[in-house]
Amino acid sequence: MAGDVKDPKRSIPFAIVVGLGSAAIVFVGTAAVTLGVLGAPSAGADDLPLLAAAAKAIGRWGTWCVLIAAWTAALGELTGDLLSASRVGLAMGEAHELPGRLGAIHPKFRTPH
């Protein structure tokens, strides 16, 4: 997908650093809140500490919030996988490593078709 980025030498390293930094902040923050709500002994003994922390802090709605967030994250990952797989087929079609029709670009919309 880097072939579709305007300035990949600058944009991709920046996106990687910002993405990893954002993920680290979210993960550390989530762990800190979970430990703060449950405490270390209880968090270590529970099989699903995030779900337990949400249930303890918010109640039944907290459990549903965590479940909906997990489902949304799983669907987002699935969508990313589908996008990556389709782009691999396009690139291989353009390089004639797969049938050329897989690398066809629509003349008006400039999208694969």
Beta strands, then each sheet from edge to edge (+ up, - down):
end
